[in-house]
Amino acid sequence: MRSFDGQRSDGAPIRRNRQEKEKQLQELEQKRAHLGMHTSSTLRAAMDRKIAELKTELALADRAAAAQSAAGPAPRRPGGPRR
């Protein structure tokens, strides 16, 4: 039984910001480059999948940021706050 909602062991993915993803990508690429010949092909494939996934996520984030900056600021609603 969970001790509280939102606990890390509840199976939810850990959210990472851009800097953390870039750091993880760099570390995985370095580890992948230094793998020995004795490393299993399954482990290599898993690392390759994760590297590709991180590169895709970062590329999508770049495109989204570029599209948002090209669109300009969001339009403001007329009038004051609703009550």
C-alpha positions in Angstrom: 0.0 0.0 0.0 1.2 3.5 -0.8 2.2 5.7 2.0 1.0 8.9 0.1 -0.2 9.9 -3.3 2.5 10.9 -5.7 5.2 8.7 -4.1 8.0 7.8 -6.5 7.2 4.1 -6.3 3.7 4.5 -7.7 4.8 3.7 -11.2 4.5 7.2 -12.6 7.3 8.4 -14.9 9.8 10.8 -13.5 9.5 14.2 -15.1 12.8 15.7 -16.2 13.5 19.2 -17.5 15.6 20.0 -20.5 18.9 20.3 -18.7 18.4 16.9 -17.0 17.5 15.3 -20.3 20.6 16.8 -22.0 22.8 15.5 -19.1 21.3 12.1 -19.2 21.8 11.9 -23.0 25.4 12.9 -22.6 26.0 10.3 -19.9 24.4 7.6 -21.9 26.4 8.4 -25.0 29.6 8.3 -23.0 28.7 5.0 -21.4 27.7 3.6 -24.8 31.0 4.6 -26.3 33.0 2.9 -23.5 31.1 -0.4 -23.5 33.4 -3.4 -23.8 33.1 -6.3 -26.2 31.7 -8.5 -23.5 28.5 -6.3 -23.2 25.3 -8.0 -24.4 23.6 -6.9 -27.6 20.4 -6.5 -25.6 22.0 -3.9 -23.3 23.4 -2.1 -26.3 20.1 -2.0 -28.1 18.3 -0.7 -24.9 20.9 2.1 -24.6 20.5 2.9 -28.3 16.7 3.1 -27.9 16.9 5.4 -24.9 19.5 7.6 -26.6 17.2 7.9 -29.7 14.2 8.6 -27.5 16.0 11.4 -25.7 17.2 12.9 -28.9 13.6 12.9 -30.3 12.2 14.5 -27.1 14.8 17.2 -27.2 14.2 17.9 -31.0 10.4 18.1 -30.4 11.0 20.5 -27.5 13.2 22.7 -29.8 10.5 22.7 -32.5 7.8 23.6 -29.9 9.8 26.4 -28.5 10.6 27.8 -32.0 6.9 27.6 -32.9 5.9 29.3 -29.7 8.4 32.1 -30.2 7.4 32.6 -33.8 3.7 32.9 -32.8 4.5 35.7 -30.4 2.8 36.2 -27.0 -0.6 34.8 -26.3 -3.4 37.3 -26.8 -4.8 38.8 -23.7 -8.5 38.5 -22.8 -10.4 41.8 -22.8 -11.6 43.1 -19.5 -10.5 42.4 -16.0 -10.7 39.3 -13.9 -14.0 37.5 -13.7 -15.8 37.4 -10.4 
